[in-house]
Amino acid sequence: MAVINFGGVEENVETREEFPLEKAREVMKDETIAVIGYGVQGPGQSLNLRDNGFNVIVGQRKGGKTWDKAVADGWVPGETLFEIEEACKRATVIQYLLSDAAQIEVWPRIKPYLTAGKALYFSHGFAITYKERTNIVPPANIDVIMVAPKGSGTSLRTMFLEGRGLNSSFAIFQDATGRAKERVLALGIGVGSGYLFETTFKREVYSDLTGERGTLMGAIQGLLLAQYETLRENGHTPSEAFNETVEELTQSLMPLFAKNGMDWMYANCSTTAQRGALDWMGPFHDATKPVFQKLYAEVACGNEAQRSINSNSKVDYREKLNEELKALRESEMWRTGAVVRKLRPENN
């Protein structure tokens, strides 16, 4: 494991150089990995593991859309695709990749198969960190580990097929066998991580929930909409407002500062843009910092987790969610976005 200095702070990081794929395969050569759930993370992680030469099976409810999707991806019923209980029975490592709400619901069916020496693997710290709320309490005689890719399962798979890796965090909650660390690192390399950085279940879920509600989705949509509305209210057309708010950001600037950093971006834009960005950076920071602090506090005390559990457990949850998503999709800004995307050169 390498110790890397990040801006003056040292962190433990595992790369493919320290833990090559060949070593990962050797560690897991006698293990059977059951990926439970074939929704967001399941397809990418299971397919990458399979392509990397690991012994993988999938556990999924028979007859649903995701079962059919698994079959379409080459998983064979009765050979590599099973009902959830059967997959758990056959496995030495159970990758529990259902949604947080589904993990709570399915847990009583999973727990009997968590026998001594097995490993229970998560890609999110939610269930364990908030175990008093989820009632997911693993037995003491198994390993409890986590690899959390920093992106969607789709991105994990796409980058794998391109020969790249998506960075992941890893954590060990419980080491019953003395092999938890080598297991989690081997699995992290196996699912296609670019590099692995060490965390805890609690830190992962606190940062993840804050990020999802913050700059990754919630805050960015709020900021984009506020600017778009301001431009529209001052007479700018939908096309102009969308291009100045979203298109230039995502198509031109994001790839550049993802590659080179925001400091590079500031140094390589026009002097007019530099001055304005530097002047307005402070007011935006000061306006939003209290919101982020409030958000983090709600995550840390468990209120955000409880809101999610309460909402997701309602019988009409999916119906109401679809209504909210439909309203977002049909808003003027994103209807404009659909048109703008069709006009991109690669689509013509």
Summary of the structure (lengths in Angstrom):
residues: 348
radius of gyration: 22.2
end to end distance: 47.8
largest distance: 66.9
contacts: 1075
relative contact order: 0.10
helix: 57%
strand: 15%
